[in-house]
Amino acid sequence: MLTGNVAATVHGRYLYEERGEHLLIGFHGYAEGAEANFAELEQIGGEWSLLSIQALHPFYTRSGAVVASWMTALDRELAIADNIEYVRSVLAAVRKPSRLVFSGFSQGASMAARAAAHIACDGLIMLGGDVPPDVKRDDVRFPPVLLARGERDEWYTNEKFDADLQWLEPRTRVTRCVFDGGHEWSDVFRRAVMEFLNASK
């Protein structure tokens, strides 16, 4: 039996709202979609344009909702490369920003870190998700980072948070945000995002 891979063209979708010359890009978590992420970005407010990118691997929940995942362990390296090129294509389809910040929640936080490792940007916001091993390399240069978790988050644990801080802090400026909550967004986090974005202008 022969096992191989071939390149295929697929269509991704994104949600975009132009508000100003700066751009905040969001990556949703596992079993979410662009709409859920965009709704969270809208609550942050401000004059940054918003762009939410939906993962290329959709599936149905038991209730019949269409959600998506960024990747699995199968052909992981190929999926990572595909996702980075996908982000580049989305960026080429919208107005070029003067400032660019990537953000992500849960699985999307790792995707945001990958994007920041490959595409020049001015900031990286990660909530409830870790820096993936494939970007923890000496040749990677990260912009300033806002790293956040809920105190009761059972997935992105305090141990993972500390490990990421230990790797990031010698390499870039890191702002910490730990709030009373679980694996979720919070008003405390949203305020921290606004402060971080204002500092990124």
C-alpha positions in Angstrom: 0.0 0.0 0.0 1.3 3.4 -1.0 0.6 6.4 1.3 1.2 9.9 0.0 0.0 13.5 0.0 -1.1 15.8 -2.8 -1.8 19.6 -2.7 -5.5 20.6 -3.0 -7.2 23.9 -3.3 -9.8 24.6 -0.6 -11.7 27.7 0.2 -11.5 29.3 3.7 -13.8 32.0 5.0 -13.2 35.1 7.1 -15.2 37.9 8.7 -13.9 41.4 8.4 -14.9 44.9 9.6 -12.9 47.9 8.7 -12.8 50.4 11.6 -9.4 52.0 11.3 -5.9 51.7 10.0 -4.8 49.1 12.6 -5.9 45.4 12.3 -6.6 42.8 15.0 -6.8 39.3 13.7 -8.6 36.6 15.7 -8.3 32.8 15.6 -11.1 30.8 17.2 -10.8 27.8 19.4 -11.5 24.1 18.7 -15.2 23.4 17.8 -15.9 27.1 17.3 -16.2 29.2 14.2 -15.3 32.7 12.9 -18.6 34.1 14.1 -18.0 33.2 17.8 -14.5 34.7 17.7 -15.7 37.8 15.9 -18.4 38.4 18.5 -15.7 38.3 21.2 -13.5 40.7 19.3 -16.4 43.1 18.9 -16.8 43.4 22.6 -13.2 44.7 23.0 -14.2 47.9 21.2 -11.8 50.5 20.0 -10.9 51.7 16.5 -9.0 48.6 15.3 -10.3 46.9 12.2 -11.4 43.3 13.0 -10.7 40.1 11.1 -11.7 36.6 12.2 -10.4 33.7 10.2 -12.2 30.3 10.2 -10.1 27.1 10.3 -10.0 25.0 7.1 -11.3 21.8 8.8 -15.1 22.1 9.4 -17.2 19.4 11.1 -20.7 19.1 12.7 -21.4 19.1 16.4 -24.0 16.6 17.7 -26.6 19.5 17.5 -25.8 20.0 13.8 -23.8 23.3 14.2 -20.9 23.7 11.8 -17.7 24.3 13.6 -14.0 23.9 12.8 -10.6 22.8 13.9 -7.2 24.1 12.9 -5.4 20.7 12.7 -5.0 17.3 14.1 -1.9 15.1 14.7 -2.3 13.7 11.2 0.0 15.3 8.7 0.6 18.1 11.2 3.5 19.7 9.5 1.7 20.0 6.2 -1.4 21.5 8.0 0.8 24.1 9.7 2.3 25.1 6.4 -1.1 25.2 4.8 -2.5 27.4 7.6 0.3 29.9 7.4 -0.2 30.3 3.7 -3.9 30.6 4.2 -3.4 33.5 6.7 -1.1 35.2 4.2 -3.9 34.9 1.5 -6.5 36.3 3.8 -4.2 39.3 4.6 -3.7 39.9 0.9 -7.5 40.1 0.5 -8.1 43.0 2.9 -6.7 46.5 3.3 -3.1 46.5 4.3 -2.9 47.7 8.0 -0.4 50.1 9.5 -0.3 47.9 12.6 -1.1 44.2 12.9 -1.8 42.1 16.0 -2.6 38.4 16.0 -4.9 37.0 18.8 -6.2 33.6 19.5 -8.3 31.6 22.0 -7.5 28.0 23.1 -6.4 26.1 19.9 -6.5 29.4 18.2 -3.9 30.8 20.6 -1.4 28.3 19.2 -2.4 29.2 15.7 -1.9 32.9 16.5 1.6 32.1 17.8 2.4 30.3 14.6 1.2 33.2 12.6 3.3 35.6 14.6 6.3 33.4 14.2 6.0 33.5 10.4 4.4 36.8 9.5 5.7 40.2 10.7 3.4 41.8 13.2 3.3 44.2 16.1 1.7 42.1 18.8 0.5 38.7 19.9 -2.4 38.0 22.2 -2.9 34.5 23.6 -5.8 33.4 25.8 -6.2 29.9 27.2 -3.7 28.2 24.8 0.0 27.5 24.8 3.0 28.4 22.6 3.3 25.3 20.4 6.6 23.3 20.3 7.1 24.0 16.5 7.7 27.7 17.2 9.8 27.3 20.3 13.0 27.8 18.3 16.0 30.1 18.7 15.4 31.6 15.3 11.9 32.7 16.1 11.4 36.4 17.0 8.2 37.3 18.7 6.6 40.7 19.1 5.3 41.9 22.5 2.9 39.3 23.9 -0.2 39.4 26.1 -0.5 36.0 27.7 -3.7 35.2 29.6 -5.5 32.4 31.4 -8.4 31.9 33.8 -7.4 30.8 37.3 -9.7 27.7 37.0 -8.7 26.8 33.4 -8.2 23.0 33.5 -6.8 22.9 30.0 -4.3 25.7 29.9 -3.0 25.0 33.4 -0.8 27.2 35.5 2.1 24.8 34.7 1.6 25.4 31.0 1.3 29.1 31.6 4.5 29.2 33.6 6.4 27.2 31.0 5.3 29.6 28.3 6.4 32.6 30.4 9.8 31.0 31.0 10.3 30.6 27.3 8.9 33.9 26.2 10.2 36.4 28.8 13.9 36.2 27.8 12.8 36.8 24.2 10.2 39.5 24.2 8.1 41.8 26.4 5.3 39.8 28.0 2.2 41.2 29.7 0.5 38.7 32.0 -3.2 38.5 32.6 -4.7 36.0 35.1 -8.3 36.4 35.9 -11.1 34.8 38.0 -12.6 32.4 35.5 -12.1 29.2 33.6 -11.4 28.3 29.9 -13.2 31.4 28.7 -13.1 35.1 27.8 -13.7 37.7 30.5 -14.1 41.4 31.0 -10.8 41.6 32.8 -9.1 40.0 29.8 -10.9 42.4 27.4 -9.7 45.4 29.3 -6.1 44.0 29.2 -6.5 43.6 25.5 -7.5 47.2 25.0 -4.5 48.4 27.1 -2.2 46.1 25.1 -3.6 47.4 21.8 -3.3 51.0 22.8 0.4 50.3 23.7 0.8 48.7 20.2 -0.2 51.8 18.3 
